[in-house]
Amino acid sequence: MHVVVTGALVEDGAILLVHRRPTKRAYPDVWDLPGGQVEAGESELQALAREMHEELGVHIVAESASRLGVVHDGSGDDAVHVGVWQIGEWVGSPTNRAPDEHDDIAWVKISELGGLPLVHGVLAAMVHSLPEFEYAPRHSDITGCIQDDRGTKADCRACAGMDSSSDGVR
């Protein structure tokens, strides 16, 4: 199982996304939150700080980060556990410092998320649950919050009150 962290940087009602190069082996040609693999001996928060600096050139304020949710995808050797974090404060202006991984970065308004190909469809539901956004969807407004069309499962704030005992989400 691969353990990965991603970070949601939110500013002026928009979230920063990175576009994965079409040549990437895993999840090519889709938009995602910046982040990467947790290395041996690292906590998720340490990996998040390292990845945000490596990919975007920003230093996160660790005390401002809170776990937004978890995405589980794949199975066997390809299984991925993605910790999704909200980053409240950072120092620096995000730039694409990993052009071999991402061919673009962009601030995307919440209303535009539905029209983008996202690495995990459940990311939009997680972002909708951020307190920075005035739109507070009911669970029935979010298709695929617990499971998207690719079978990706998630535990997220938007689903926190739901009974997930029958869908395998922990």
Secondary structure in CASP SS format (residue, H / E / C, confidence):
PFRMAT SS
TARGET T0000
AUTHOR 0000-0000-0000
METHOD secondary structure of the structure
MODEL  1
M C 1.00
H E 1.00
V E 1.00
V E 1.00
V E 1.00
T E 1.00
G E 1.00
A E 1.00
L E 1.00
V E 1.00
E E 1.00
D C 1.00
G C 1.00
A E 1.00
I E 1.00
L E 1.00
L E 1.00
V E 1.00
H E 1.00
R E 1.00
R C 1.00
P C 1.00
T C 1.00
K C 1.00
R C 1.00
A C 1.00
Y C 1.00
P C 1.00
D C 1.00
V C 1.00
W E 1.00
D E 1.00
L C 1.00
P C 1.00
G E 1.00
G E 1.00
Q E 1.00
V C 1.00
E C 1.00
A C 1.00
G C 1.00
E C 1.00
S C 1.00
E H 1.00
L H 1.00
Q H 1.00
A H 1.00
L H 1.00
A H 1.00
R H 1.00
E H 1.00
M H 1.00
H H 1.00
E H 1.00
E H 1.00
L H 1.00
G C 1.00
V C 1.00
H E 1.00
I E 1.00
V C 1.00
A H 1.00
E H 1.00
S H 1.00
A E 1.00
S E 1.00
R E 1.00
L E 1.00
G E 1.00
V E 1.00
V E 1.00
H E 1.00
D E 1.00
G C 1.00
S C 1.00
G H 1.00
D H 1.00
D H 1.00
A C 1.00
V E 1.00
H E 1.00
V E 1.00
G E 1.00
V E 1.00
W E 1.00
Q E 1.00
I E 1.00
G C 1.00
E C 1.00
W E 1.00
V E 1.00
G C 1.00
S C 1.00
P C 1.00
T C 1.00
N C 1.00
R C 1.00
A C 1.00
P C 1.00
D C 1.00
E C 1.00
H E 1.00
D E 1.00
D E 1.00
I E 1.00
A E 1.00
W E 1.00
V E 1.00
K E 1.00
I H 1.00
S H 1.00
E H 1.00
L H 1.00
G H 1.00
G H 1.00
L C 1.00
P C 1.00
L E 1.00
V C 1.00
H C 1.00
G C 1.00
V H 1.00
L H 1.00
A H 1.00
A H 1.00
M H 1.00
V H 1.00
H H 1.00
S C 1.00
L C 1.00
P C 1.00
E C 1.00
F C 1.00
E C 1.00
Y C 1.00
A C 1.00
P C 1.00
R C 1.00
H H 1.00
S H 1.00
D H 1.00
I C 1.00
T C 1.00
G C 1.00
C C 1.00
I C 1.00
Q E 1.00
D C 1.00
D C 1.00
R C 1.00
G C 1.00
T C 1.00
K E 1.00
A E 1.00
D E 1.00
C E 1.00
R H 1.00
A H 1.00
C H 1.00
A C 1.00
G C 1.00
M C 1.00
D C 1.00
S C 1.00
S C 1.00
S C 1.00
D C 1.00
G C 1.00
V C 1.00
R C 1.00
END
